[in-house]
Amino acid sequence: MIKRLLPCLLVSLLLVACKKEKKTVPPVIYSVIGNWNLYSYQTNFGIGVNATVTQYPCMGYNSLTFYTDSTSSQNYTGIDTCFVTPTHIKANGAQNYGIPGLLPLASTWHQKGNNIYMTYPGNPQKVPGVVSLANNGKLQITFKDTITSGAHTYYITSVEVQQ
């Protein structure tokens, strides 16, 4: 009896000890180096804005470039001022989102995984963004910034698409 029980016990122990390990696939880390264009912009500041390049093609002239030395630069390349408004009327709550002829805005950035953190001169607060793959197969970065002023909290969400 013991002669039969011992081999069965050994086989059982081997089966338990030989469980297959679940291999985890490391997440894909996307590179942000290169040129990106603004795709959408949303804020609750003023009377609020929720706009895309489909509505306002001039928004696409806002370009953001990430360099390998952890610096970045934003520039508007349009020939006319880009007005983004909640009602499509320049005089009613108009916010410009691009003025021709301005010097590029320098910034620095760092990346942890697919999280990007932008820092602008004179503002120690980091603006967080997340890099992801959009439905169209292009990379996008969604930046979400919040600013508290008095009793109000304002948000700005912008989406940049890699070119």
N, C-alpha and C positions, 0 to 999 in steps of 0.2 A: 504494500500500500504506500509506504513512504517512497519506494522507488518510482512510483507513478506520480505522486504528489509533488516531489521535488522538481522534476523536469517541467511540470505544468506551472509551478510557481516561478521558475526561472524564465519561462517564456512570457508569463504575465508581466514580470518585472521589466523584461526587455521591451515589450510593447508599450508599457507606460513610460519608460525612459526614452523611447525613440519617437516621441511626439514630434510632428513636423513643426518647425518654427515658422511663425508668420513673419514674412519679410516685409518691412515697411519701405515703401518707395519714397525717397526724399523729395520734398516739394521742388518744383521748378522755380528757380530764382531768375527773374527777368532782368535784363540789363536796360538801364534807362539812358545810356549814353546816346546822344544824337538829338535830332530835332523833333519837337512836338508842337502841335497846333491846338488852340482852344477849340473845344467842341460844344460845351454847354456851360452855363453860368446861372446860379440860383442864389438869391439872397432875400432876407426879410427886412433889409435895411430900407428906410424910406417907405415907399408904398409897395416895395417888393418887386422882384424881377425873377422870371423863370424863362430863360431864353436859350436857343440852340442856333447853330450855324444854318440850320434849315430856315429859320425865321429871319436871322440876321447874318447873311453871308460874310459881312465885314468882320465878324468875330474870328473867323478863321485866319485873319491876318495877324493875330496875336500869336507869336511864336516863342517857345521856351526851348532853350538849348542846354543840355547837360554835357559838361566836359569831364574828361577822365581825371582831372586834378581836383574834383569835388567842388568846382565852381559852376555857376550856371548864369544864364542871361535871358532876360525877357525883352522882347522888342515888338513893336507894332509896325508892320510894313505897308499898311494900307495908305492910299493917297488922300482919303477923306476921313474925317472924324467918324468913329463908329459909335452911334447912339443905340443903346439898348434900353428899351422902355417897356413898362407893363402894358401900355396901350398903343404902342407903335406911333405915338405922337411925340415929337422931340420936346415940346414945351411942358408936357405933363409927366413930371417925375423922371425925366430923362437922365440916364447915367451914361457917361461915355465910357466905352471900353476899348479905347484906342484913339490916340491922337498922333497924327503924323509928325515926324520931325523930332520927337523926343529921343534923348539918348537912351540906350538900353539900360534896363534895371539889373544891376548885378546882384547875385545872391550866392550862397553856398548851400551845399546839400550833403546828406549822408544817407546811406541805405542800410537797413537791417532786414534781411530776407526780402520780402516784397513791400516793405514799408519804407517810404521816403520821407525825409524831414528837411524842409526848406527853411533857411534863415536869411532874413533881409537886413541890410545895413540899418543901424539905429533901432532895431526891434529884436530883442533877445528871444522872443517867443518863436518857437518852431512851428511851422505849418505842416501838419501831417498829411500824407497821401498814401494811397494803396495802389500798387501796380497790379493789373489783372489783364486777362485776355478777354477782349470784347467779342460779341456774337459774330462780328464780321471778320474775326481772325486777327485783328490788329491789337496791339497793346494799348492800354489806356491807363492813365493815372487819375484817380479821383481824390482831389484835395478837399478836405473839410476843415474849415477854420471857424472858430467862434470868438467873439469879442463881447465882453461885458462892459457896458457904459451906463453908470447909474443903476437903475432898476431894470434895464433892458439887456437882454442877451441877443446879439445878432449873429447870424451864421452866413457863411459864404461857402458854397460848394461849387467847385469847377471841375470839369473833366477835360483832360488833355489827351489827344490821340497821337501816337507816334507816326511820323512820316517816313 
